[in-house]
Amino acid sequence: MESQVQPKLIIHGGAGSSLHGKGGLEAVRRSLHTVVEEVYSLLLSGSTASEVVVHGCQMLEDNPRFNAGTGSVLQSDGQIRMSASLMDGASGRFSGVINISRVKNPIDLAQFLQSSPDRVLSDFGSAELAREMQIPSYNALTDLRLQEWIQERQDNFKSTMANVVAEPELLETSNAGRGTIGVVALDTYGKLAAGTSTGGKGFERIGRVSDSAMPAGNYATSNAGVSCTGIGEDIIDECLAARIVVRVTDGMSLKHAMQRSLTEAHQNKRDLGAIALDASGAIAWGKTSEILLAAYHNGEKIGDTLEWNDSELIGYC
């Protein structure tokens, strides 16, 4: 009989530059904690790491507060193109979709592709797969995202990206944000998985590819799992998720691997964040941005990083 371990969970709803106002902060906290509560209960009931990662990503994709699924930002041509990936640490399998449109949950296609010989599909292939899976067409556009795009269009797209949180009162309007959602889980069988999903950075050139469907932004082995958020190009340049996981796999502690990787990113003036778990149940998070919207369950209680604003690059428990 397989020995059981204490499951652990960490999720994120993006990174940003300025959460302000108690109402805004508490609304984001409720959203994240609700997901943690539901997903952690699935872990306790024996669901696998991959299953709960998909479920958590679905919940975050369905919340218009975050830039993934419903509430995704618009690209420069006014279209929504989403990317998502899933990595099962036990099987060592990565799967994902890039720049897919008109589906509710891109993570569902990433999950389906886990058992496919072709595991990462771009826009046309993703659309064909959605048709084969008979996934109904879905419009992820919200009024707020449309107004955001119209405003930027009038300003000739001078903004580099959209706000991470799709509620104006949550962010200083002059500050940019970074939007992605992610889930990393350790199940009762000691297996790890990571999932990441995004609507992109907003107003980008057509055809731009984010880190979310790359091992740079989402990676897991039997040793550790990481999901990243922030500027996709910065995450790709650091190959951040894979770098952290490889360091843990090579014998570095998760805390040390996160500290070294985030220090390097900071020195390279990257703008990003990451959440991580290792096989021992250690939980870690890090950021070079001001705000990381993350919440976790350490086996005893729920915690979050919403008011973590000190000078440290990483947090750990």
Sequence and secondary structure as in RCSB ss.txt:
>XXXX:A:sequence
MESQVQPKLIIHGGAGSSLHGKGGLEAVRRSLHTVVEEVYSLLLSGSTASEVVVHGCQMLEDNPRFNAGTGSVLQ
SDGQIRMSASLMDGASGRFSGVINISRVKNPIDLAQFLQSSPDRVLSDFGSAELAREMQIPSYNALTDLRLQEWI
QERQDNFKSTMANVVAEPELLETSNAGRGTIGVVALDTYGKLAAGTSTGGKGFERIGRVSDSAMPAGNYATSNAG
VSCTGIGEDIIDECLAARIVVRVTDGMSLKHAMQRSLTEAHQNKRDLGAIALDASGAIAWGKTSEILLAAYHNGE
KIGDTLEWNDSELIGYC
>XXXX:A:secstr
       EEEEEEEEES B SHHHHHHHHHHHHHHHHHHHHHHHTT  HHHHHHHHHHHHHT TTBSSSTT    
TTS   EEEEEEETTTTEEEEEEEE S S HHHHHHHGGGSSS EE HHHHHHHHHHTT        HHHHHHHH
HHHHTTT SSS  SBS GGGB TTS  B  EEEEEE TTS EEEEEEE  SSS  TT   STTSTTTEEE SSEE
EEEEE HHHHHHHTHHHHHHHHHHTT  HHHHHHHHHHHHHHTT  EEEEEEETT  EEEEESSSEEEEEEE SS
 EEE TT  SS SEEE 
